[in-house]
Amino acid sequence: MRPLLLLLAAALTLPAHVGSPDVFFEGNAGPYPLYVTIRPPLVIPGTAEIEIRSSAPDLTELRLTPTPLTGDGAKFAPTPDVAQRDPADPQFFRGTLWMMASGSWQVRIAANGARGAGKLSVPVPAVAQATKQMDVPLGIILAILGLILSAGVVSIAGAAARESQLEPGTLPAPPQISRARRTMAIASAIVIAALYLGNLWWTAEARAYDRYIFKPLTATPTITNGLLRIELSDPGWLTTRKIDDFLPDHGHLMHLYVVSLPNLDRAWHLHPGMTGPGLFEHDLPAMPAGRYAFYGDLVHENGFPETITSEFTLATALPGAPLTGDDSAGPTPAAAPGSTTTRIVFDRDPAGYRARKPASFRFRLVDEHGAPARDMELYMGMPAHAAFLHRDRSVFAHVHPGGSVPMASLSLTAEAKANPHMLHHMGAIPPEVSFPYGFPKPGPYRIIVQMKHSGSVEMAMFDVEVAP
């Protein structure tokens, strides 16, 4: 009867980022800057929890609407829900929205206030994640109640056969008693058969649902003469998923972070090219012997993001090929006194960081005197890139100053199609950036940050201890 003790619940991973299911995004709904946090549903159908903080005090109302990101469903939006303003914090809003099917969704946000109206859409990957065994105490209670109910059904059937035709006050005769016993035996057989068939039905339903629990693409790496080949295969999640329908994100089909094990003290940000369906290749740079883990970000043509992950080992040091294009490595050595090397500074929150609490992570690129670095440049269309990695490697998230949403997914929203410039940084590149993100669980994390100036990419690593 084990399948009777299963309930749908959350797993450790989601497709967009390993172990980091929540979506964080900073953007403008017209004149109103918003910090949006979306916690996708754990099961499908299910409800997404939405938290929005406005830095504009004159925002009066937010309306929320869920629709698929692409397809006909994106054209026909349901009636929007009004986000509830926090009574103690008038610039903080909450809401919940139903997402009815697995796939790539978006939350449309309509803002109204003293400066007029504005709109913003935030892509959200929504998938069923796992099944989990029911709590033992609840299972025991339900089992006892089920036995009581079954016994009650049999008892009622026997009483009806024995006493339904007797006059009040008349005791049942042996024929009525015999009939009652036969009826109770038949009722017991029917109840047992119903429980057995019900268990078979539930088992079949559970197995059918298992097919919809998200299974990430499998990545199999091989290295030959310094050439890294990553072969993708579908473990059998959905028949509609492809392995060759990827959209370029910041000009690349895959963003691959390679980190050294076990200390995570070296990192490479590489961009393999697709040479065949589900096949990516890249000449590795110079790397010492040892074990390595990698995380590769991909975005399907419907805006659905995935992160693949695996490991490889180098038995000997690899001379490697020079870094070219947008590839980079680090960390960059800290600036020595009297040198002209720049360095990245982390402006930590003095209050520290807590799990499942959204925050802004601020970094500055400075010269040897601590002054803001000059000649700042965009790195793949962004002022900076960051990766948040738990020390046990159960969490990985590639984040931009706009948030954890891939730009390829964002480009499919109606607002981005109407105003393509919203996807690009406009104006001078500042030497300081902030990343919206929230750690999904407590523990030690390593943050990898990259900023570019004067034609070179700086990479730095920082350690953070996250409280429960």
HELIX and SHEET records of a PDB file:
HELIX    1   1 ARG A    2  LEU A    5  5                                   4    
HELIX    2   2 ASP A   72  LYS A   75  5                                   4    
HELIX    3   3 VAL A  136  GLU A  163  1                                  28    
HELIX    4   4 PRO A  174  ASP A  210  1                                  37    
HELIX    5   5 MET A  407  LEU A  410  1                                   4    
HELIX    6   6 ALA A  414  ALA A  418  1                                   5    
HELIX    7   7 PRO A  420  LEU A  423  5                                   4    
SHEET    1   A 2 LEU A   6  ALA A   9  0                                        
SHEET    2   A 2 ALA A 130  GLN A 133 -1                                        
SHEET    1   B 5 VAL A  23  ALA A  29  0                                        
SHEET    2   B 5 TYR A  32  ARG A  39 -1                                        
SHEET    3   B 5 GLY A  46  SER A  54 -1                                        
SHEET    4   B 5 ASP A  89  MET A  99 -1                                        
SHEET    5   B 5 GLN A  84  ASP A  86 -1                                        
SHEET    1   C 4 ASP A  81  VAL A  82  0                                        
SHEET    2   C 4 LEU A  59  PRO A  68 -1                                        
SHEET    3   C 4 GLY A 103  GLY A 113 -1                                        
SHEET    4   C 4 GLY A 116  ALA A 126 -1                                        
SHEET    1   D 4 THR A 218  THR A 224  0                                        
SHEET    2   D 4 LEU A 227  SER A 233 -1                                        
SHEET    3   D 4 LEU A 279  ASP A 283 -1                                        
SHEET    4   D 4 GLY A 273  GLY A 276 -1                                        
SHEET    1   E 5 PRO A 305  LEU A 314  0                                        
SHEET    2   E 5 GLY A 290  VAL A 299 -1                                        
SHEET    3   E 5 HIS A 255  LEU A 261 -1                                        
SHEET    4   E 5 ALA A 267  LEU A 270 -1                                        
SHEET    5   E 5 SER A 328  GLY A 330 -1                                        
SHEET    1   F 3 ARG A 343  ASP A 347  0                                        
SHEET    2   F 3 ALA A 359  VAL A 366 -1                                        
SHEET    3   F 3 GLU A 432  TYR A 437 -1                                        
SHEET    1   G 4 TYR A 353  ARG A 354  0                                        
SHEET    2   G 4 SER A 456  ALA A 467  1                                        
SHEET    3   G 4 GLY A 443  HIS A 453 -1                                        
SHEET    4   G 4 MET A 376  GLU A 377 -1                                        
SHEET    1   H 5 TYR A 353  ARG A 354  0                                        
SHEET    2   H 5 SER A 456  ALA A 467  1                                        
SHEET    3   H 5 GLY A 443  HIS A 453 -1                                        
SHEET    4   H 5 HIS A 385  HIS A 390 -1                                        
SHEET    5   H 5 PHE A 396  VAL A 399 -1                                        
END                                                                             
